[in-house]
Amino acid sequence: MNITYIILIFSGLVIAVLLAKIYFDSKKPAEQKFANKGLAKYQQKLQEKKEKAKEEIVKIIKEKGSASNKDITEALKISEATATRYLDELEKEGKIRQVGKTGKYTFYTL
């Protein structure tokens, strides 16, 4: 057998093993894939940022007496969806109260 064939066979095996590793790594849950890369630390930072924003929302409502979703989006420079999510969470936590059901006349108080 020629050395060229041996090298080709060996190269093919190495490539097959690498492709198998890539395939099986892609099937791992995201938490397991990123566990060693600081996923928990990243999630903690996101949670801290969220809690800080929610505290700022309560502060805004306390200062103004009430605030709308639009007031919050402009003050914190966040999307309407994010503001709505934070306001809903604060309402469920019992920290604020929604006045009105939907639309531009809806606002939040303490």
Secondary structure, 3 states (H helix, E strand, C coil): CCHHHHHHHHHHHHHHHHHHHHHHHHCCCHHHHHHHHCHHHHHHHHHHHHHHHHHHHHHHHHHHCCECHHHHHHHHCCCHHHHHHHHHHHHHCCCCEEECCCCCCCEEEC
